[in-house]
């Protein structure tokens, strides 16, 4: 079962309320996305820690409902 882009965005914003989130469906199949997440919460964190925050926001759906997510994180 694929995951809707709006659901991905909602979950990220729920965990990171200040986040600006852009989601692109890479194949039009609802299963392969690219996300750019900008949040002040990433300040001072390594890229790995930033990505871990986003993956934690998705509450275990990576690899199941969400097959692929190319992730870019940045601070404002």
Contact map, one row per residue, 1 for C-alpha under 8 A:
1110000000000000000000000000000000000000000000000000000000000001100000000000
1111000000000000000000000000011000000000000000000000000000000000111000000000
1111101100000000000000000000011000000000000000000000000000000000110000000000
0111111100000000000000000000010000000000000000000000000000000000000000000000
0011111110000000000000111000010010000000000000000000000000000000000000000000
0001111111000000000000000000000000000000000000000000000000000000000000000000
0011111111100000000000000000000000000000000000000000000000000000000000000000
0011111111110000000000100000000000000000000000000000000001000000000000000000
0000111111111000000011100000000000000000000000000000000000000000000000000000
0000011111111100000000000000000000000000000000000000000000000000000000000000
0000001111111110000000000000000000000000000000000000000011000000000000000000
0000000111111111101010000000000000000000000000000000010011000000000000000000
0000000011111111111110000000000000000000000000000000000000000000000000000000
0000000001111111100000000000000000000000000000000000000010000000000000000000
0000000000111111100000000000000000000000000000000000000010000000000000000000
0000000000011111111000000000000000000010100000000000000000000000000000000000
0000000000011111111000000000000000000000000000000000000000000000000000000000
0000000000001001111100000000000000000011000000000000000000000000000000000000
0000000000011001111110000000000000001111000000000000000000000000000000000000
0000000000001000011111000000000000001110000000000000000000000000000000000000
0000000010011000001111100000000000111100000000000000000000000000000000000000
0000000010000000000111110000000000111000000000000000000000000000000000000000
0000100110000000000011111000000011110000000000000000000000000000000000000000
0000100000000000000001111100000011100000000000000000000000000000000000000000
0000100000000000000000111111111111000000000000000000000000000000000000000000
0000000000000000000000011111100111000000000000000000000000000000000000000000
0000000000000000000000001111111110000000000000000000000000000000000000000000
0000000000000000000000001111111100000000000000000000000000000000000000000000
0000000000000000000000001111111100000000000000000000000000000000000000000000
0111100000000000000000001011111110000000000000000000000000000000000000000000
0110000000000000000000001011111110000000000000000000000000000000111100000000
0000000000000000000000001111111111000000000000000000000000000000011110000000
0000100000000000000000111110011111100000000000000000000000000000000111000000
0000000000000000000000111100000111110000000000000000000000000000000011110000
0000000000000000000011110000000011111000000000000000000000000000000011110000
0000000000000000000011100000000001111100000000000000000000000000000000111100
0000000000000000001111000000000000111110000000000000000000000000000000111100
0000000000000000001110000000000000011111010000000000000000000000000000001111
0000000000000001011100000000000000001111111000000000000000000000000000001111
0000000000000000011000000000000000000111111000000000000000000000000000000011
0000000000000001000000000000000000000011111000000000000000000000000000000010
0000000000000000000000000000000000000111111110000100000000000000000000001110
0000000000000000000000000000000000000011111110000000000000000000000000000010
0000000000000000000000000000000000000000011111000000000000000000000000000000
0000000000000000000000000000000000000000011111111100000000000000000000000000
0000000000000000000000000000000000000000000111111100000000000000000000000000
0000000000000000000000000000000000000000000011111110000000000000000000001000
0000000000000000000000000000000000000000000011111111000000000000000000000000
0000000000000000000000000000000000000000000011111111100000000000000000000000
0000000000000000000000000000000000000000010011111111110000000000000000001000
0000000000000000000000000000000000000000000000111111111000000000000000101000
0000000000000000000000000000000000000000000000011111111100000000000000000000
0000000000000000000000000000000000000000000000001111111110000000000000000000
0000000000010000000000000000000000000000000000000111111111000000000000000000
0000000000000000000000000000000000000000000000000011111111110100000000000000
0000000000000000000000000000000000000000000000000001111111110000000000000000
0000000000110110000000000000000000000000000000000000111111100000000000000000
0000000100110000000000000000000000000000000000000000011111111100000000000000
0000000000000000000000000000000000000000000000000000001111111100000000000000
0000000000000000000000000000000000000000000000000000001101111111000000000000
0000000000000000000000000000000000000000000000000000000001111111110000000000
0000000000000000000000000000000000000000000000000000001001111111111110000000
0000000000000000000000000000000000000000000000000000000000011111111100000000
1000000000000000000000000000000000000000000000000000000000011111111000000000
1110000000000000000000000000001000000000000000000000000000001111111000000000
0110000000000000000000000000001100000000000000000000000000001111111110000000
0100000000000000000000000000001100000000000000000000000000000111111110000000
0000000000000000000000000000001110000000000000000000000000000110011111000000
0000000000000000000000000000000111100000000000000000000000000100011111100000
0000000000000000000000000000000011100000000000000000000000000000000111110000
0000000000000000000000000000000001111000000000000010000000000000000011111000
0000000000000000000000000000000001111000000000000000000000000000000001111100
0000000000000000000000000000000000011110010000100110000000000000000000111110
0000000000000000000000000000000000011110010000000000000000000000000000011111
0000000000000000000000000000000000000111111000000000000000000000000000001111
0000000000000000000000000000000000000111000000000000000000000000000000000111
